[in-house]
Amino acid sequence: AIFAINPSAGIDQETIAIWSELDEFQIPRLVVVTHLEKQEADFDDAVMIANRVFSPMATPYLVLHDDAGLPIALISLADLSIIDYSTTPPTSRASDPEHQTLVQEFRDEYLELVQSSGDQAFPAGLLFPAIPLWIERGIGVDIVKQYINQIN
């Protein structure tokens, strides 16, 4: 199941109830955080809310912004690579040392969660990734497809 969250709108009770119902069956669930182009929308805030009302989220990618504050790239917490969506097609490159320093604490947390959960935790319905998604710019679409392929 894929749950789409708009950070500026929050999560309604019906969505929380559906999540809880799926808990009983250990259904794989993916949270996509949308509307990232809005100034009031924040990926980190959305994940924090999802952590409170759903289950603890895994954040395999964090958002990088351009000078105007718009999402432009994602940094992988698994390998610290950057997927730059400002190019067509998106390009992947190594992150800069300053990026690595900024995300180190998040990376440590993510790697610990993945290690304790195991490689098959997502398809088993035990690990719930939260992915930034801006469909019009292609941000996160490739990552969502990768997760869907894990359960097919």
C-alpha positions in Angstrom: 0.0 0.0 0.0 1.2 3.5 -0.7 0.2 6.4 1.5 0.5 9.9 0.1 1.1 12.6 2.7 0.8 16.3 2.0 2.9 17.9 4.8 0.8 21.1 5.0 -2.5 19.1 5.3 -1.4 16.5 7.9 -2.9 13.0 8.2 -6.6 12.5 8.7 -8.2 9.9 11.0 -9.5 7.7 8.2 -5.9 7.3 6.8 -4.6 6.5 10.3 -7.4 3.9 10.7 -6.5 2.3 7.3 -2.8 2.1 8.3 -3.8 0.4 11.6 -6.0 -2.2 9.8 -3.1 -3.1 7.5 -0.8 -3.5 10.6 -2.7 -6.7 11.5 -1.7 -8.3 8.2 1.8 -7.0 7.9 1.1 -5.5 4.5 4.1 -3.7 3.0 3.5 0.1 3.2 5.3 3.0 1.6 4.8 6.6 2.5 5.3 9.2 -0.1 5.6 12.8 0.9 4.1 15.1 -1.8 3.7 18.8 -2.4 7.4 19.4 -1.7 7.4 22.4 -4.1 5.3 24.4 -1.5 7.2 26.6 0.8 5.2 25.4 3.8 5.7 21.7 3.0 8.6 20.1 4.7 9.7 16.4 4.3 11.2 16.2 7.7 8.0 17.5 9.4 5.8 15.0 7.4 8.0 12.1 8.5 7.9 13.3 12.1 4.0 13.3 11.9 4.0 9.9 10.3 6.3 8.5 13.0 3.7 9.6 15.6 0.5 8.4 13.9 1.6 5.4 11.9 4.7 3.4 12.7 8.3 4.4 12.9 9.4 5.4 9.4 12.7 4.7 7.6 14.0 7.6 5.6 16.4 6.2 3.0 16.7 9.5 1.2 16.7 13.2 2.3 15.9 16.2 0.2 18.5 18.7 -1.1 17.2 22.1 -2.2 18.4 24.7 -4.8 19.1 28.3 -3.9 15.4 29.2 -4.3 14.5 26.5 -1.7 13.0 24.1 -4.2 13.8 20.3 -4.0 16.4 19.5 -6.7 18.1 16.3 -5.5 17.9 13.4 -3.1 20.8 12.1 -1.0 20.9 8.4 -0.2 21.6 7.6 3.4 22.6 4.1 2.4 25.6 5.1 0.2 25.7 8.9 0.4 25.2 9.2 -3.4 23.2 12.1 -4.7 20.5 11.8 -7.4 20.3 15.1 -9.2 16.8 15.6 -10.8 17.7 18.9 -12.4 19.2 17.0 -15.3 17.3 14.9 -17.9 17.7 12.0 -17.2 18.5 12.4 -13.5 22.2 11.9 -12.8 23.9 10.2 -9.8 27.1 11.4 -8.2 29.1 11.2 -5.0 28.1 13.6 -2.3 30.4 16.4 -1.1 32.0 16.2 2.4 29.7 19.0 3.7 26.6 17.0 2.6 28.1 13.9 4.4 28.6 15.9 7.6 25.1 17.3 7.5 23.4 13.9 7.1 25.7 11.8 9.2 23.4 11.5 12.2 20.4 10.7 10.0 22.5 8.1 8.2 23.6 6.4 11.4 20.0 6.2 12.5 18.9 4.8 9.1 21.7 2.2 8.9 21.0 1.0 12.4 17.3 0.6 11.6 18.0 -1.3 8.4 20.6 -3.5 10.1 18.2 -4.4 13.0 15.3 -5.0 10.6 17.0 -7.1 8.0 17.1 -6.9 4.2 13.6 -8.2 3.6 11.9 -6.0 6.2 10.0 -3.8 3.7 8.5 -6.6 1.6 7.7 -8.4 4.9 5.7 -5.4 6.1 8.1 -4.6 8.9 9.9 -1.5 7.7 8.1 1.5 6.3 10.1 3.8 4.0 9.1 7.5 3.6 10.1 8.8 0.2 10.0 12.5 -1.0 8.0 12.6 -4.2 7.5 15.4 -6.7 6.0 13.6 -9.8 6.2 16.6 -12.2 10.0 16.9 -11.6 10.5 13.1 -11.4 11.9 13.4 -7.8 11.6 10.1 -6.1 9.6 8.4 -8.8 12.5 6.0 -9.6 12.8 5.1 -5.9 9.1 4.4 -5.4 9.3 2.1 -8.4 12.3 0.2 -6.8 10.3 -0.4 -3.7 7.2 -1.5 -5.6 9.4 -4.0 -7.5 10.5 -5.5 -4.2 7.0 -6.8 -3.6 6.1 -7.9 -7.1 
